[in-house]
């Protein structure tokens, strides 16, 4: 039986300044990004809250997107305010009150060869439904993970602080190895043999009531959900240490969990078939998960201003009509229409 189509409900994708029909949101096969991985992106979630649809930590995601582009010398053809507005427009056009959001900045059709500077920078935004990344019951039961044989590259090889498409070739190797060996996820070590992160998630350990998480120097992406969990944990009275984590602690810690936009907070019940603690989600993990879920559902007050509500004109039940175009404009046309743009 073929798996369900995750994009069946997606009608519109934002591309270089306009909404285009899903089937027409295409790129040329000689686009630079397709051959050399020259792209940066974000993963963002819009949640259905009691107060209406709201995007979790939108400014922080947009700022990280801009910084990733800066690392790879990609000048944005749109401001961050314009990209943020386009995200709301795309959610509205597709009629979603909760969804995953994927902004992608990439180098399109220009010249072949490694030098990317003569290829145009394009921007697309897709929104689509996405449930629990590691399984619908993952938050309740936890998942099984393994230590991967593939390591994260050192920061002198690829800058892990940039959320670049090419970095995820390494993530694919970690993920495929884990899945083919019967695990939900793999845990990568850094070049020095210390714990780094999952294939697409940051990682936290609980030992003696203290939360430990690897530092940014361990070749990991500075996760926005990671930052939220550190903030929430400290508010709840827990000590949180960003420190080097030896592999052995994965087998002796009391609790273990992944964090990320896709994974949210996902408990890990075993590593290399060794139970973590009692082999079920622990108290600290469950408390943090309840706090996080309460916040993104609107049941707990958004005391940090992390939720950006969709404006009434784009909220569910009050959709504005999308701008229909037969094909996306070229980068030159989009830039001429929008005027000079730079990251906010």
Secondary structure, DSSP 8 states (H G I E B T S, - for coil): -----TTTT--EEEETTEEEEGGG----TT-HHHHH--EEE--EEEEEETTEEEEETHHHHHHHHHHHHHHTT---SS-HHHHHHHHHHHHHHHT-SSEEEEEEEEE-SS--SS--TTS-EEEEEEEE----TT-TTHHHH-EEEEE-SS----TTTS-TTS-BGGGHHHHHHHHHHHHHTT-SEEEEE-TTSBEEEESS-EEEEEETTEEEE--GGGT----HHHHHHHHHHHHTT--EEE---BTTHHHH-SEEEEEETTTEEEEEEEETTEESTTSS--HHHHHHHHHHHHHHHTSS--TT--EEE--TTTSTT------EESS---HHHHHHHH-S----
